[in-house]
Amino acid sequence: MEKKNFLFVSLGSALIRDIAWNVFKEGNEVRYFIGSESDKEVADGFVPKTDDWKRDLDWADIVIFDDSIGSGKEIIETKKRGIPVIGGTPYTDKLEENRSFGQEELKKAGVPILPHKYFFDFDEAIGFVKENPHEYVIKPSGDAQNIKRLLFVGMEKDGSDVVRVLEAYKKVWSQAIKEFQIQRKVNGVEIAVGAFFNGKNFIYPININFEHKKLFPGNIGPSTGEMGTSMFWSGPNKLFNETLKKMEKKLAKEKFIGYIDLNCIVNGKGIYPLEFTPRFGYPIITMQKDSVAMPFGEFLYDLASGKDFTIKTKKGFHIGVRILLPPYPYGEKSIFDYYSKGATVVFKKKDHLDGIHIEDVKNVRGEWVLAGTSGLALVVTGSGISMKQAQHQVYNRIENILIPNMFYRKDIGDRWYEDSDKLHSWGYLREM
């Protein structure tokens, strides 16, 4: 591919900084816009910046929006200029923002869904659970769904723990949680299926991934944005064909271009979709970049241009582990300023940087320094023919990193050893 002008746009927090940096290193021209004031310094020294992305539209050969939820209208207007664009639409925004809408769209497409009910009033929800005792999950919607610690998975069979949490939320969180979903809980294996869409159809292979959202090893502690992910590429399988594949016509009607992911619970009785992520995921996009066997800028341009092609991918398993500092996952600026602001990333061997990806850091005279306020430092990736080989590589690479107060999970990928037998015996991973 000839050199192209890539315009990366983060209307909110900086998220796509590492992809922008890698596309820049491939020899393309890059400009990166960050809307969040607290993130303005993120990726300084790594990627050329712009302070007015709309002014640069005439310059751009392709525009890429990162965490595009809520940006659908802006993206539609940008597409009208005839520029190849990656990003969501008002429809795909709604799939993620409004959980009930997402579930109803799956139902319309012929995908079975879990029983759920939407509420705007805590007392009504409390009454519903008491009248219909069962294990439930509380899922805030709208802006409140980004406060990960508010998601609550009940464990009491009569729903009494859910009632107690709803009573507490009513007193403490009623101003923030304006709407929420009560969903019937089902036990099984949590697994996500995702794929890239070129505006007309899915392109293959698909992506099978396992998120690790809890803060501590062993899947305990508060929920976070993400601590790490394991994944592999696959041909279309039962999991994909019975869920995402059934959304293909609707996504084509929307002319959606980008990546869409559907998180599910599966067991021997069936597949139960939980929620959509119709945008790039983090850190999975960095893992996808490392496991795509072609220049990533070329891949993005072909996708945005609506080209129908097969993605060249590496075989085996791929792992991404987030390296974090306080105040993650809470984003408290005063804690960041005390513990992490100005922290320097030190590598024992500076020539061993394979699989090292930037998050909220900047380059100051050749040194990598923490920026922003979140405590997101790096993503480290590893690959292998087996999950154990991928784990060995990623954790060996982490041993090369020194940052004061850094922390990370040491068990990313462990879920596979227990879950794989179940998934294979149920037939969900068999290519079709």
C-alpha positions in Angstrom: 0.0 0.0 0.0 1.2 3.5 -0.8 1.7 5.8 2.2 -1.6 7.3 3.4 -2.7 10.2 5.7 -4.3 8.7 8.8 -6.5 10.9 11.0 -7.2 9.3 14.4 -9.9 10.8 16.5 -10.5 10.4 20.3 -13.5 12.6 21.0 -13.3 11.7 24.7 -10.4 9.9 26.5 -7.3 8.9 24.5 -7.6 5.2 23.6 -6.3 4.6 20.2 -2.8 6.0 20.9 -0.9 2.8 20.4 -2.5 2.0 17.0 -1.8 5.5 15.8 1.8 5.1 16.9 2.2 1.8 15.1 0.6 3.1 11.9 3.0 6.0 12.1 6.0 3.7 12.5 4.8 1.8 9.4 5.7 5.0 7.4 2.2 6.6 7.1 1.5 10.2 7.9 -0.5 10.5 11.1 -2.4 13.2 13.0 -4.1 12.4 16.3 -6.8 14.4 18.0 -7.7 14.0 21.7 -10.8 15.7 23.1 -10.3 15.1 26.8 -8.4 17.9 28.4 -6.9 15.6 31.1 -5.5 13.3 28.3 -4.0 16.0 26.0 -0.4 15.0 26.8 -1.0 11.3 26.2 1.1 10.0 23.3 3.1 13.3 23.1 6.4 12.5 21.5 5.1 9.3 20.0 2.5 10.6 17.5 2.0 13.9 15.7 -1.0 15.7 17.2 -3.8 18.0 15.9 -6.0 20.4 17.9 -8.8 20.5 15.2 -9.7 17.2 13.6 -12.5 18.8 11.4 -10.0 21.2 9.9 -7.8 18.2 8.9 -10.6 16.2 7.1 -9.4 17.6 3.7 -5.9 16.3 4.5 -7.0 12.8 5.6 -7.2 9.7 3.4 -8.9 7.8 6.2 -10.4 8.8 9.5 -10.5 6.4 12.5 -12.7 7.0 15.6 -11.6 5.0 18.6 -14.2 4.5 21.4 -16.9 5.7 19.1 -19.9 5.1 21.4 -22.0 8.3 21.3 -20.1 9.6 18.2 -22.4 8.1 15.6 -23.8 11.4 14.3 -20.3 12.8 13.9 -19.2 9.7 12.1 -22.1 9.8 9.7 -21.4 13.4 8.8 -17.7 12.6 8.2 -18.7 9.7 5.9 -20.7 12.1 3.7 -17.5 13.8 2.7 -16.5 10.6 0.8 -13.6 9.8 3.1 -13.1 6.1 4.3 -14.2 6.1 7.9 -14.0 3.5 10.7 -16.5 4.1 13.5 -20.1 3.5 14.7 -23.5 4.8 13.8 -26.4 6.1 16.0 -27.8 2.5 15.7 -24.7 0.8 17.0 -24.3 3.4 19.7 -27.7 2.5 20.9 -26.9 -1.3 20.8 -24.3 -0.6 23.5 -25.8 2.3 25.5 -29.3 0.9 25.8 -29.0 -2.7 27.0 -32.7 -3.5 26.5 -32.5 -2.2 22.9 -29.5 -4.4 22.2 -31.3 -7.5 23.6 -34.5 -6.8 21.6 -32.4 -6.4 18.4 -30.9 -9.8 19.0 -34.4 -11.2 19.6 -35.6 -9.7 16.3 -32.7 -11.4 14.5 -33.7 -14.8 15.9 -31.1 -15.0 18.7 -32.5 -16.3 22.0 -32.0 -13.9 25.0 -32.2 -14.1 28.7 -35.3 -12.8 30.5 -34.7 -9.2 31.6 -36.6 -6.1 32.6 -35.7 -2.5 32.3 -36.3 -0.1 35.3 -36.3 3.6 35.9 -37.4 3.3 39.6 -35.6 1.4 42.4 -38.7 0.6 44.4 -40.3 -1.0 41.3 -37.2 -3.1 40.7 -37.1 -4.2 44.4 -40.8 -5.2 44.2 -40.1 -7.2 41.0 -37.3 -9.2 42.5 -39.3 -9.9 45.7 -42.2 -11.1 43.7 -40.0 -13.2 41.3 -37.2 -14.7 43.4 -34.2 -15.8 41.4 -30.5 -15.1 40.9 -30.2 -11.8 39.0 -27.7 -9.4 37.6 -28.0 -5.6 38.1 -26.7 -3.7 35.0 -26.8 0.1 35.0 -27.4 1.6 31.6 -26.6 5.0 29.9 -23.6 6.9 31.3 -23.7 4.9 34.6 -22.7 1.7 32.8 -19.2 3.1 32.6 -18.9 3.0 36.4 -17.9 -0.6 36.4 -18.2 -1.2 40.2 -22.0 -0.7 39.9 -22.5 -3.9 38.0 -23.6 -6.5 40.5 -23.9 -10.3 40.0 -26.2 -11.8 42.5 -25.5 -15.2 44.2 -28.5 -15.7 46.4 -31.1 -18.0 44.7 -34.0 -15.9 46.1 -32.5 -12.6 44.9 -32.2 -11.3 48.5 -28.7 -10.0 47.9 -29.9 -8.1 44.8 -32.7 -6.5 46.8 -30.1 -5.3 49.4 -27.9 -3.8 46.7 -30.8 -2.1 45.0 -31.8 -0.6 48.4 -28.3 0.7 48.9 -28.1 2.1 45.3 -31.4 3.9 45.9 -29.8 5.8 48.8 -26.4 6.4 47.3 -26.6 6.3 43.5 -30.0 7.4 42.5 -28.7 10.6 40.9 -26.2 8.7 38.8 -28.3 5.6 37.9 -31.3 6.8 36.0 -32.0 3.6 34.2 -30.9 0.0 34.7 -31.6 -3.6 33.8 -32.4 -6.6 35.9 -31.3 -9.7 34.0 -31.9 -13.3 34.9 -28.5 -14.9 35.8 -27.4 -18.0 34.1 -24.3 -20.1 35.0 -21.8 -21.2 32.4 -18.6 -20.0 30.6 -18.2 -16.4 29.7 -16.9 -16.0 26.2 -17.0 -13.2 23.5 -17.2 -13.5 19.8 -16.2 -10.6 17.6 -15.5 -9.8 14.0 -14.6 -6.9 11.7 -17.3 -5.5 9.4 -16.6 -3.7 6.1 -19.9 -2.0 5.6 -21.4 -4.9 3.7 -20.5 -8.1 5.4 -18.2 -9.7 8.0 -14.7 -10.4 7.0 -12.9 -13.5 8.3 -11.5 -15.0 10.4 -13.5 -14.1 13.4 -12.2 -13.5 16.9 -12.8 -15.6 20.1 -11.8 -13.9 23.3 -12.0 -14.1 27.1 -11.9 -10.9 29.1 -10.5 -10.7 32.6 -12.3 -7.7 34.2 -11.8 -8.3 38.0 -8.9 -6.4 39.6 -7.3 -9.4 41.3 -6.1 -12.8 40.2 -8.7 -15.5 40.8 -11.4 -13.2 39.3 -12.1 -11.4 42.6 -12.3 -7.8 43.6 -14.0 -4.8 41.8 -14.8 -4.9 38.1 -12.5 -2.8 36.0 -12.4 -1.7 32.4 -10.2 -4.6 31.6 -7.1 -6.2 33.2 -6.2 -8.5 30.3 -7.5 -10.7 27.6 -6.8 -14.0 25.9 -7.9 -14.7 22.3 -7.5 -16.6 19.1 -8.7 -16.3 15.5 -11.1 -18.8 14.0 -13.2 -19.6 11.0 -17.0 -19.1 11.5 -18.2 -21.5 14.2 -21.4 -22.4 16.0 -21.0 -19.5 18.5 -20.6 -16.9 15.7 -23.3 -18.4 13.4 -25.9 -18.4 16.1 -25.3 -14.9 17.3 -23.3 -12.2 15.4 -23.9 -13.7 12.0 -27.6 -13.1 12.4 -26.9 -9.4 12.8 -25.2 -9.1 9.4 -28.1 -7.8 7.3 -28.9 -5.1 9.9 -25.2 -4.0 10.1 -25.1 -3.9 6.3 -28.2 -1.7 6.2 -26.4 0.6 8.7 -23.2 0.5 6.6 -21.3 -0.1 9.8 -17.5 -0.2 9.4 -15.4 -1.4 12.3 -15.2 -4.1 14.9 -18.2 -5.5 16.8 -18.0 -7.9 19.8 -20.8 -9.8 21.6 -20.2 -11.1 25.1 -22.1 -14.3 26.0 -22.6 -16.9 28.7 -22.8 -20.4 27.2 -23.5 -23.8 28.8 -24.8 -27.2 27.6 -28.3 -25.8 27.2 -27.5 -22.9 24.9 -25.9 -19.5 24.1 -27.0 -16.4 26.1 -25.8 -13.1 24.7 -25.1 -10.4 27.3 -24.0 -7.2 25.6 -22.6 -5.6 22.5 -19.3 -3.7 22.1 -19.6 -2.2 18.5 -16.2 -0.5 18.5 -12.6 -1.3 19.1 -11.9 -2.9 22.4 -8.9 -2.2 24.7 -6.6 -3.9 25.1 -7.8 -6.4 22.5 -7.1 -4.1 19.5 -3.4 -4.1 20.4 -3.4 -7.9 20.5 -5.2 -8.0 17.2 -2.6 -5.7 15.7 0.2 -8.0 16.9 -1.5 -11.1 15.5 -2.5 -9.7 12.1 0.2 -10.8 9.6 0.0 -7.7 7.4 0.8 -3.9 8.0 -2.0 -2.7 10.3 -2.4 0.5 8.4 -3.1 -1.4 5.2 -5.6 -3.6 7.1 -7.4 -0.5 8.5 -7.5 1.2 5.1 -8.8 -1.9 3.3 -11.5 -2.3 6.0 -12.6 1.4 5.8 -12.7 1.2 2.0 -15.2 -1.6 2.1 -12.8 -4.1 0.6 -13.8 -7.8 0.8 -10.7 -9.7 1.9 -9.4 -12.4 4.2 -7.4 -11.1 7.2 -4.0 -12.7 7.3 -3.5 -13.8 10.9 -1.0 -15.7 13.0 -2.0 -19.1 14.3 -2.3 -20.0 18.0 -3.2 -18.1 21.1 -2.6 -14.4 22.0 -2.6 -12.7 25.3 -2.6 -9.0 26.4 -1.8 -8.0 30.0 -2.4 -4.4 31.2 0.4 -2.8 33.3 -1.3 -0.4 35.7 -0.6 2.1 38.4 -2.8 3.8 41.1 -5.6 5.0 40.9 -6.8 2.4 38.4 -9.6 1.5 38.2 -11.1 4.5 39.8 -9.6 7.5 37.9 -9.0 9.8 41.0 -6.7 12.6 39.9 -5.4 13.4 43.4 -4.3 9.7 43.9 -2.7 9.7 40.4 -0.8 12.9 41.2 0.5 11.5 44.4 1.5 8.0 43.3 1.9 8.0 39.6 2.3 11.4 37.9 5.6 11.6 36.2 6.5 7.9 36.8 9.1 6.7 34.4 8.9 3.4 32.5 12.2 1.7 32.7 13.3 -1.3 30.6 16.0 -3.5 31.9 16.9 -4.2 28.2 15.9 -1.3 25.9 16.4 -3.4 22.8 13.8 -5.9 24.0 10.5 -4.0 23.3 8.6 -6.6 21.3 5.0 -6.8 22.4 5.2 -3.5 24.4 2.3 -1.1 23.7 1.7 2.4 25.0 -1.4 3.5 26.9 -1.4 6.7 28.9 2.3 7.6 28.5 4.3 10.3 26.7 7.8 10.4 25.4 10.0 13.0 27.2 13.5 13.2 25.6 13.5 9.5 24.9 12.0 8.4 28.3 8.5 7.0 28.6 6.6 8.9 31.3 3.0 8.4 32.7 0.4 10.9 31.5 -3.3 11.5 31.9 -5.0 10.6 35.2 -6.1 6.9 34.8 -3.0 4.9 35.8 -3.1 3.0 32.5 0.6 2.5 31.6 1.2 -0.3 29.1 -0.2 -3.3 27.4 2.1 -6.3 27.0 1.3 -9.0 24.4 2.5 -12.5 23.9 1.7 -15.3 21.4 2.2 -19.1 21.2 0.9 -22.2 19.5 -0.5 -23.2 23.0 -2.0 -20.9 25.7 0.9 -21.9 28.0 3.4 -20.7 25.4 1.6 -17.4 25.0 1.6 -17.0 28.8 5.3 -17.8 29.0 6.1 -15.1 26.4 3.9 -12.3 27.8 5.1 -12.7 31.4 8.8 -13.0 30.3 8.3 -9.7 28.5 6.7 -8.1 31.6 9.9 -9.1 33.6 11.7 -6.5 31.5 9.6 -3.6 32.8 10.2 -1.5 35.9 7.7 1.2 37.0 7.3 2.3 40.7 3.9 1.0 42.1 3.1 -1.0 38.9 0.7 -3.9 39.2 -0.9 -6.5 36.9 -2.7 -9.8 37.0 -0.5 -12.9 36.7 -3.3 -15.3 35.7 -4.4 -14.0 32.3 -5.2 -17.0 30.1 -5.7 -19.5 33.0 -9.4 -19.7 32.4 -8.7 -21.5 29.1 -7.5 -24.7 30.9 -10.9 -25.2 32.5 -13.2 -23.6 29.9 -11.8 -25.2 26.7 -13.0 -28.7 27.5 -16.5 -27.5 28.1 -16.6 -25.3 25.0 -15.3 -28.1 22.8 -17.7 -30.7 24.3 -20.6 -28.4 23.8 -19.5 -27.9 20.1 -19.4 -24.1 20.2 -15.9 -23.7 18.8 -16.2 -26.2 15.9 -15.7 -24.4 12.6 -18.6 -24.7 10.2 
